[in-house]
Amino acid sequence: MENERDMMKETNTWNANKYNKHADFVSKLAMPVVDLLEPKPNEKILDLGCGDGTLAQEIEKFGTKVIAVDLSEDMVAKTKDKGIEAYVMSATELNFKNEFDAVFSNAVLHWVKDSITTIFNIKTSLKENGRFIAEFGGYGNIKYLTDAMQEVFNNHKEYGNFNNPWYFPKDTDYKKLLEDNGFEVEYIELIPRPTKIDDISNWLDIFANGIISNLTNEQQIEFKNEVRKILKPKIYTEQDGWVADYVRLRLKAILV
């Protein structure tokens, strides 16, 4: 089986500056997840998939010690610039043992298809009665977008296969995974959250760059133009602009 680090390098490459410019909504909309975490002074918390460290910085304001990890070297560098201890590490490669009062993760776990290994590693990282707080893409997330990308690939056999890089589970399925691995799920919910984005082309540049990385420059332009054409009557209006059909899976689970 492919190492997830290698797989993720093939599916997406993160540019922190571009991410901040066109996808800052990811952090801005995450404060309810921080509230669910309820950070306490002197706690040690793992930020799994820290991005540029914006949320880790918020969590440390509560007097906690945050250790941040992310697969992107660029993101880890940005996090370190904020004074946060950070390491390049994937969810399937966590090597912490009984170390954290809580594991926090926002907008990351839908990129990790090996959910069983991820949940086991989170469990191993936590102290007894430690909590796992997360939000990520859930069942039905960006269905309009993925269907449009699939349609364009179907129309262009020369592109090869459409390899969907995302994992969007049902709340019932993910709850069972957690319970099977020693967690008591206090709260889990699928939350429809239509999300305004600045332009569909920028969204595709950031989140779908891995999907089209093997295409020529001309094919990439063609792909984005055709996806745009399919999506415009579905997720664009003159009044609201582009609004992506996001659905988030939010949860709180306790290791028992």
Helices and strands as residue ranges (DSSP letters): H 4-11, H 16-22, H 25-28, H 31-37, E 44-48, H 54-60, E 65-70, H 73-81, E 85-88, G 91-93, E 100-106, G 109-111, H 115-125, E 126-137, H 143-155, G 157-159, H 171-180, E 183-192, E 195-197, H 200-207, H 217-235, E 236-237, E 241-244, E 247-255
